[in-house]
Amino acid sequence: MTIRNSNNGREMISGAARWGRRYAALAVAGAVALGGVAAATHTTGAASIAADGQAHKTAQATATPGMGGTMPGMVMGTPTPLPSGSGMTMGATKATTATPKMTTATPKIMTMYEGAMEMQMYPLSGKAPTWDELSRVYHMLDKARLATAKYRDVRVAERDGYITAPVLFVVGQGYHYINPLLVGQPFDPTTPPVLVYNKINGKMTLSGLMYLMPDASTYQQLASIFPSSMAGWHRHINNCVTGGRIIDGLKIVPIHDRATCVAHGGAFLKSTGWMVHAWIWQANGSGLFDMDM
């Protein structure tokens, strides 16, 4: 179940008390699939993202006139001297800008506990997103909406291979439907591995998507998909899924080492791999990439 914290979003997933074998097998399969056990194929995915972004930039350059010279509505007069130490000097006819120092430093991963769950997440950069980042993300998610519009009917999603189980329901988020055939595939905004639904007036309603990346993905690779100015990826680590002899009912329990988990008849998941939500179908008060609705 999802519990919100004033500083950052946190999640705690729990299941109902008792499941039949069919639901238990499905839930464990879903948890393992969320673990990103399929082969990492980020390189291909990153190449497709770069190509897509370049095509978008080309389209922008073609469709946006007047950006190469003086912008309409702006009058350029005598330059105003800049403060000392600004890194830029202005003359009457030219400007010389000091080359900014670029950094690709990886921020410290935040580790936290919430109920039975141990999780890690990358913090947001704290920087305002650039126009290029905003336009690139909009371009990707606009295509995602077009591709997933058919899944507003949950029956179509089930027909296309998306499955769920009670343990994949997360309070504050919804019912997660995972397509095992899409887990581990190169990133493609139009084929999300997970769809998230909520019941509204008794009807399953598509709320958002969830994208998965392999556990070995670097901060730079994740930020190349959705920029760190907008999205913070997270993963669940050292989780024990059990439903057998000691603890009644399939659920995630507060055990964080393999030996104890196995002794309790559980399946130990070292990591779920990196994940991020994109709430593009149901408005929420948290944010586009927030963990919760």
N, C-alpha and C positions, 0 to 999 in steps of 0.2 A: 504494500500500500504506500502511496506517496505522501510524505509529510513535508510541508514547506518550512524552511528555515529563513529567518530574516536576512541572513547573509548569503545564502545560496540554496539552490534547490537540492533536495535529497529524496531518495527513494527507499521504500521498503516494500518488497513484494511478498505477499502471503497468499496461500490458497485456502479453500474451504476445508472442512474437516475430513471428508472421506471421498475417495474416488474409486471407480472401478478400474480394472486393469487397462482398459482401452484409454481412459483419460490419463492414467498415470504414465503409460508409455508415450502418449502424445506430448504430455507436458515435459517429460524428461527430454524427449527428442527436440522439443522447441528450445529448452534451456541449452542443450548441447549445441544446437544450431546457432543460437544467439552467441555462443562462445566463439564463433568464428573458426570452427575446426576445419573448414574448407581451406584449400591452398590460397595463400596470399597472392593477389593478382593486381596489386596497386599500380604497378608500372604502366600496365595497359590502360587502367582507369585514368591515371594522371595524364597520359597522352591524349585521351579523348577529351578530358576537361580542358587541356591547353588548346587543343584544336577548336573546341567549341567557343572558348573565350576569344580566340583570335578571330574567328568568323564574326563574332558579335562586335568586336572592335572595328573590323573592316566595315560592317554594316553601319555602325555609328558614324564613322568618318565620312562615308558616302552620303548619309542622310542628314548630316549636321553642317549646314553651310555657315560660312562667315567665322569659323573658329580660328582660322589661320592668321587673321589680322585684328584690327580694332573691332571690339564687340559693339553692336548697336546699343545706343543709349549711354555710352560711356565716353566722356571727354577727357583726353589725356593732356594735362598741362605740365608745368615745370615740376619735376620730381621733388618730393618732400624728403629731406634728409632723414635717414633711419637712425634709430638709437645706436649708440656705440655698443659694439659687441654683438650686434644682431647677426653677423656673418654675411651681410650683404652690403655692398657699396653702390651708390647710385650716382651716375653722372648725367649730363644734359642729354646725351644721345645713346647711352648704353648702360646696361646693368651687369655687374659681375657678381655671380652668386657662388658662395663657397659650397663645395660639394659636401652634402650632409653625410654623416657617418652612419652607414646602414648596419643593422644588426639582425641576426637570425637566431639570437639566443633563445633557448628553450626555457619557458617558465617552469617553476617548480610545480610538480603535480600535487594537488591537494588530496589527502587521504582522510576519509571520515567513516564513521559508523552511524547507522540509523536502524535501530531494532536489530533484526537478524542480518542486515546487509552491511558488507564492507564495500566501499566504492572509492574510486579515484576519478578526478576530473581535472582538465586543464582550465585555468581561469581565463576570463575574457581579457583581452589586451588592455582595455581601458581607453583605447583610442577611438575617436569617431571614425566610422567607416568612410572610405573614399568614394568618390563618384564611380570609379571603375569597379570597386567591390559591390556597391549597391546595384549597379546596372548588370553586373555579371550574375549576381545571385538572383535578381529578378528574372533575368533571361532563363536561368536554369529552372527555377521553380514555376515559371509560367509554362514551360514545357511539361513539367511534372504534373501540373493541374490538368492539362489537356490529355495526358496519357492515363491519368488515374480517375478521370471523371466517370468512367464506366463502373468503377468500384464503389460509387455511392450506393449501388445495389450490392449488399453483402453477398448475395447469392452468386453474383458474377465473380466476385473475389474467390469464393469457395470453389467455383467451377474451374478457375484458373490456377488452383493449387494452394491457396492461402488457407491455413489451418490455425486453430486456436485451442486452448485448454483453460480451465478455470484458473490455474496457477499463473497464467499469462495476463490476468486482469490486474491492473494497477490503479488503485484509487487515486484520483486526481489526474489520471491520464486516460484510462479506458481499457478496452479489450484489444489486446495485441494479436493480430493475425499474421503469422509468419509463413513465408514461402520458402521451404528448404532448398528448392532448386535455384533460388536467387542468392542464397547465402554464399559468400566467397567469390561471387562474380565481380568483374571490374565495375567500378562505380559508374552508375548511369542514373541520372535524376529521374528518368522516365520509368525505371523498373525498381522501385523501392522493395527491399526484402521484407519489410514489415508495414502493415497498414494498421491504423489505430481507430477504433470505433467507440462511440458512446451511445447509450440508449436515450433517445429523446422521444417522449410520448409513446414509449413502448417500442419504438422502431430503432434498429441499429443504424446509426448515422456516421458517415465517414468524417473523422475529425482531423487527422493528420497522417504523416508518413514517418517512418523511422529508417535511417540509413545505418549500415554497419560497415566497419572497416576492420581488417585483421589486427590482432593484438600487437603485432610487430610494427605497425604504422607509426611513423615519427610525427612529432608535433608539426613539423613543416609540411608533411604530406597531408595531414588533416586540415591544416589551415589553407592549403592550396585548393581544397574543395569548398569549404565554407570558411571565410576569413575569421580570424580570432577576434576581430573587432565586433563580430556579430554572433558567433556561435562558440560554445564551449563543449567539446566532446567529453564523454564520460564512459567509464566501464565499471563493471562489478567484478570484484576479485575475491578469491578464497571463499566461495559459496558452497554450501552443502544442501543439496536437494534430497529430501528423504520422504518416505511415505510408507515405511514398513513397520518393523516390529516394535521399535522403541517409542517413536513419536507417531501418533495416530494421524493419518491423513497426509497426502502429498503436500509438502510445503518447503520453503527455504527456512532453515533453522540457524540459530546463532552459534554455529560451529565453523571455525575458520582454519582448521588444519585437516589434512587428508586422513591421518590415522584415526582420529576421533570420529570423523565423518563416516568412514568405512565401518568402524565398529558399531555405529548406529544404523547401519544398513543403508547409508546414503550414497549418492553420487557426488563426488567432489569436482567442482568446476573452478579451475585455477583462475580463469578470466573469461569474461563474456566477449572480449574484444571491444573496440571503441564504437560508440553509438551516439546518434544525435536525432532529436525529433525536429520535424518541420510541420508546424501547425498551419497548413495552408487551406484547410477545408472548413474549419469551425473557428470563429473568432474567439480569442481568449484575452484575458487581461494581463497575461504574464509576458508574452513576447513570442516572436516567430520561432525561435530556436530554444525556448525554455524547456526544461525537463517536464514541467507540468502544464496543464491547461490553464 
